[in-house]
Amino acid sequence: MMRETLRTRRARVALTIAAIAVLAGVVLALGAQKNFAAQQYIQLSVDGIRAGSIYALIALGFVVIYCVTGIINFAQGEFVMLGAMSCVTVYHSGLPLPPVWKLALGIVVGVVGTTLVGVAMERLTLYPARRASSVTLIIITIGVTIALRATALLVWGTRPYYVPAFTTLELEDLTLRLGGIIVKAQSLWIWGVVAVVLALLYLFFERTIQGKALRACAVNRRAAELMGISPSRMSMISFGLAAGLGAVGGIVLAPATRPTYDMGLILGLKGFVAAIMGGLVSFPGAVLGGLILGVAENIGAGVTSAGYKDIVAFAILILILLFRPQGVIGGGERAVEESQR
């Protein structure tokens, strides 16, 4: 049995390497048809890292909730939308404030408001059904997703909105040229915000009582409960934290795109793919999965057509599930204990 397991693992590794090699060959062949040089691939990678950083934040939200509760929250993408659209609403309001202060207020309202929505979602929809099966709880999150998107449609309509670039406070962003590579200033904001969020998450989980309690629930829910930690409270905190992460991602992304009421759908799905790539229980894996996904889909769209950008993400998901179901960074079995909530 042990030999069969080792053979199976070696076969999967070999298949994974072969699949990566084949995909790399296809990308280089398609790029050669467009006369791509190293500079083009670097430019596509830089742009992909920008999108991948947002996917990483969304994936972290999936991981936080899954580790603590065992639930895959399909409303995570709607938290991204709510953060962006709340910021839009405050910025375009008639408040007698300078633009920079309205933007700052919009950021605060977007993050705090979305965090409260996440907490309310857990208390009002999932907590009453806490003893139901995981499948039932996941279906509830899908229902919440539909409700939030429908509410957003009624509030904001279908037209796209805009948020000014953080650097210029205008629609036109500052463009930097670094050795022939074009970098928008908003990309630097995105990377900086993601780096700060990751540092704060590390400090939260390593240095605070609440963070350690969340980690304890992720490792062994029943043992944490026996030590006096309330799994119900940790579930509420995890939803609030995940909602805040999604809101931050939506707000820093808003100036680089046009926020709409349905922007959370595709972003949530890609964040889910990134979380799967990371094993669904690994924070570093979620970040790495998001970055890899962003680069891969951008290069894939660059050597083919922009219309294939979204297809790349789900092709990667299928390959991961077939050849490396434990993720890019294997997380093994999930840490959540299957027990009564």
Secondary structure, DSSP 8 states (H G I E B T S, - for coil): -HHHHHHHHHHHHHHHHHHHHHHHHHHHHHHHHTT--HHHHHHHHHHHHHHHHHHHHHHHHHHHHHHHHS---TTHHHHHHHHHHHHHHHHTS--SS-HHHHHHHHHHHHHHHHHHHHHHHIIIIIGGGTTS-HHHHHHHHHHHHHHHHHHHHHHH-SS------TTTSSSS--EEEETTEEEEHHHHHHHHHHHHHHHHHHHHHHH-HHHHHHHHHHH-HHHHHHTT--HHHHHHHHHHHHHHHHHHHHHHHGGGS---TTHHHHHHHHHHHHHHHTTSS-HHHHHHHHHHHHHHHHHHHHHS-GGGHHHHHHHHHHHHHHH-TTTTTT--S-S------
